[in-house]
């Protein structure tokens, strides 16, 4: 009689140790607060990104100061709660941003009152958002998943050591994929039509976002440490 095939091992739950990596459970108010803030930052950055912005020769968009924060929050989720939690946060943020876009479309489509004179400005500001959201969400999803995957894989190898190295390594991979995807779709929306300006947009976007994350590494590590100290399930798994 042929022996039964061995059952595959179940995926480890949050709040357990995986090889050298410990992760907290997601059933705490801390995780839900980070998730809500992450979604808010992405929705607001999608609106801001509809405005082209220049600082001398530097070309960017109005969401430039917001979107890097989403990656910092993504690093917190990945490092403290693990890849499965980060994936859930990314999907949730994706869905909420899509819902916000649908709401903007409905508001614009509603018949304006005779005394309301802001319809054209409203449509001009929020009308292109669906294109920006498509660019943002595709870039965000791919970039954040790569960022989280690299960070968690490095944590499985190094354990609690080399946190700064994990943050910098995952940032470079995630931000490049995110910036390239986003700029390729969003460039035409904000009026970029020639190759040199597009290259400027991509390079500046990548360098800026990466530089912000590098600059905020001390803050990110401090926030991560704060979460680790306050999550009982992380201490139990460590």
Secondary structure, DSSP 8 states (H G I E B T S, - for coil): -------------TTSEETTEE---S-SHHHHHHHHHHHHHHHHHHHHTTSEEEETTEEEETTHHHHHHHHHHHHHHHHHH-HHHHHHHHHHHHHHHHHHHHHHHHHHHS---TT---HHHHHHHHTTHHHHHHHHHHHHHHHHHHHHHHHHHHHHHHTTS-HHHHHHHHHHHHHHHHHHHHHHHHTTTTT--SHHHHHHHHHHHHHHHHHHHHHTHHHHHHHHHHHHHH-HHHHHH-
